[in-house]
């Protein structure tokens, strides 16, 4: 059934290798000096990472496709600095556009009538991070082309080919709207389609435009340059979004129950075709204690998408700030991910070929074992690795019924010892 669904909606796009590695994110790294210090911190403490993320505060007043000139006066050299050291940069670009006639993206979109309309046929304005905002109508092909235009190096000042994109708030989020989203009677496609009929497609179509824009950026790159795969992360998705982007589970909390909930959530996404998925390591809201943060890294190292993220009002939690022995535990968890990368990337290639998820419930590999169907605290990473995250405070052991037939033999991946009774 999974392969049939994949034939219908498509398989996941094969990601670039860096995207399957470790990502470091926070709302927000303060400025270029902060970014360089965090990058150097990973180097100094011998923790591998591949991607450093910039949340909304990197922009000029939350105007997407811009930079805060005081905090990030030289964004292109910063990206080049990270790239030389083997790292990529991801920036957040949301679908709401600040209402400001001096902001070129807004002014051009307004002049071309590219925004969603109200039921009274006026340009829709809602409240989001920049304040009063209008929302591009991604149902239209010309709007998606306009969005892709903004991602070209000639349009997006300060961007480089080392920059990739995070599409957040694309349900779409409208803070003063009903249920914090767009009015159901808002109009798309020049007034011919109501939002109620395309709500679940909105984020999907934004991501389609983003991916197409990045592909175009690569196609128009320097002569002879290698054409690289794009990377996009999205919060909103639809059937088929696996062809376009990775997905994360949204704004979780630094609580043990949220760490525990991550496993069944991600298994459900994988079975639904969204195989490149993950939950924010550490929890987005609140401050995890060292034990919880360590356990979250140990679990996250086996998620398809492995990113640490935190709210702007939380304490800084780069791994070295915890001190020993917590730093050593986190370092080992991240290094384990890198040791597994050849296996993990092979799983992504398999998912690209046949739609079978990277992260799997037991019953997918052991359909004849009836005891597997209720298990959602543990999972399989591909066919070979069984993972049981520790999601209980103070735990020193975890008990698990091993799936399969009685004659099956399981081995501890740490020391090769035979596991089981």
C-alpha positions, 0 to 999 in steps of 0.5 A, spaced: 500 500 500 505 504 501 508 503 494 501 504 491 500 511 495 507 513 492 506 511 485 500 516 486 503 522 490 510 521 489 516 519 493 520 524 497 525 528 493 532 525 494 535 531 499 542 533 499 547 529 504 548 535 508 540 536 509 540 529 512 546 531 517 545 535 524 542 542 524 543 548 529 537 553 529 535 558 534 530 564 534 535 568 533 542 568 533 543 575 534 548 578 529 554 576 524 559 575 530 554 571 534 553 566 528 561 566 527 562 564 535 557 559 534 560 556 528 567 556 532 564 553 538 562 547 534 569 546 532 572 548 538 568 542 542 569 537 536 562 537 535 560 536 527 554 540 524 552 541 517 547 547 517 546 553 521 539 557 521 537 564 521 530 565 524 526 572 522 530 577 526 536 576 521 531 580 516 530 588 516 524 589 520 521 582 518 521 583 511 523 577 507 528 577 502 532 582 506 537 583 511 538 587 518 544 592 515 546 593 523 546 585 525 548 582 518 552 587 514 555 582 510 551 576 509 554 573 503 561 573 506 558 570 512 555 564 508 562 564 504 565 563 511 561 558 513 561 554 506 569 554 506 568 550 513 563 545 510 557 548 512 550 551 509 546 556 511 538 556 512 533 562 512 526 563 514 522 566 509 514 566 510 508 567 506 506 573 509 508 580 506 509 586 510 504 592 508 509 597 506 509 601 500 517 602 500 518 594 501 520 592 494 517 585 494 510 588 497 510 594 492 511 589 486 506 584 488 501 589 490 502 593 483 501 586 479 495 584 484 498 578 486 495 577 493 489 573 496 483 578 496 477 578 501 470 576 500 469 583 498 474 583 493 479 587 496 487 585 498 486 581 504 490 584 510 492 580 516 496 580 522 503 576 523 510 577 525 511 583 521 504 587 523 499 588 518 501 583 512 498 581 505 498 574 503 501 571 496 496 567 492 500 561 491 494 558 487 496 562 481 502 560 477 504 567 476 505 568 483 509 562 484 513 564 478 514 571 482 516 568 488 521 564 485 524 570 482 525 573 489 530 567 490 534 569 484 541 571 486 540 577 482 534 579 486 535 577 493 541 581 495 546 578 500 544 571 498 549 565 495 548 558 492 550 556 499 543 559 502 537 554 503 530 556 505 525 554 511 518 556 509 514 557 516 507 560 518 504 557 511 498 554 514 497 560 513 498 563 520 493 569 521 494 572 528 487 576 528 484 571 523 479 565 525 482 559 528 489 563 527 488 562 520 485 565 513 478 567 513 474 561 509 471 566 504 477 569 502 478 569 495 484 566 490 485 565 483 482 572 481 476 571 485 474 564 483 476 560 488 474 560 496 480 559 501 475 554 504 477 549 498 484 550 498 486 551 505 490 545 505 494 546 499 496 553 501 503 551 504 504 546 499 504 551 493 508 555 497 513 550 498 512 548 490 514 555 488 520 555 493 523 549 490 522 551 483 525 558 485 531 554 488 532 549 482 532 555 477 537 559 481 542 552 480 540 552 473 542 559 472 548 558 476 555 559 473 557 555 467 560 549 469 558 549 476 555 543 479 548 543 480 546 542 487 539 539 490 535 544 493 533 543 501 526 546 503 523 545 510 516 546 511 511 546 517 504 546 512 504 540 507 499 536 503 499 529 500 505 530 495 509 535 499 514 529 500 516 531 493 518 538 495 520 539 502 522 536 509 517 537 515 518 538 522 512 537 527 512 545 529 512 548 536 513 543 541 515 544 548 521 542 553 517 537 556 518 529 557 511 528 554 513 532 548 519 528 547 515 521 548 510 524 543 515 525 537 516 518 536 508 516 534 508 523 531 514 522 526 511 514 525 505 517 523 508 522 518 512 517 515 506 512 514 503 518 510 508 519 505 512 524 509 518 521 510 523 526 511 521 529 518 523 531 525 521 534 531 525 540 534 531 537 539 530 540 546 523 543 545 522 549 542 518 552 548 521 553 555 528 550 558 530 543 558 534 541 564 540 537 562 538 530 562 532 532 558 536 535 553 541 529 552 535 524 552 532 529 546 539 529 542 540 521 543 533 520 540 533 526 535 540 523 532 535 517 529 530 522 526 530 523 519 530 530 520 535 532 526 535 539 528 535 543 535 531 549 535 529 554 541 524 560 542 527 567 543 525 567 550 529 561 552 536 560 555 541 559 550 543 551 549 549 550 545 551 543 547 558 546 550 554 551 555 551 545 559 558 542 561 560 535 563 558 530 562 552 532 558 557 535 553 560 529 552 553 525 551 551 530 546 557 530 542 557 522 542 549 522 540 551 527 534 557 523 532 553 517 532 549 520 527 555 522 522 557 515 523 550 512 521 550 517 515 552 512 509 546 507 512 541 513 513 543 516 506 541 509 503 535 509 506 533 516 503 535 513 497 530 507 498 525 512 500 526 516 494 525 509 489 519 506 493 516 510 498 518 506 504 519 511 510 526 512 513 523 511 520 518 505 520 513 502 525 515 495 527 509 492 524 512 495 517 518 490 518 514 484 522 507 484 519 506 477 522 508 479 529 501 481 532 504 484 538 508 489 534 501 493 532 501 497 538 508 499 539 509 506 538 514 508 543 520 505 539 521 504 532 526 502 526 530 506 522 530 502 516 530 495 516 536 494 521 536 498 527 531 498 532 531 505 537 527 505 543 528 513 545 528 514 553 523 519 554 522 518 562 526 522 567 531 519 571 530 512 567 537 508 567 534 502 563 528 501 558 524 494 557 522 493 550 519 487 547 523 485 541 519 484 534 519 478 530 520 470 531 523 467 537 529 465 533 530 472 530 537 475 533 538 482 535 545 485 537 546 491 541 549 496 536 554 499 542 558 493 543 555 487 538 552 483 544 546 479 543 540 482 546 534 479 549 532 474 554 
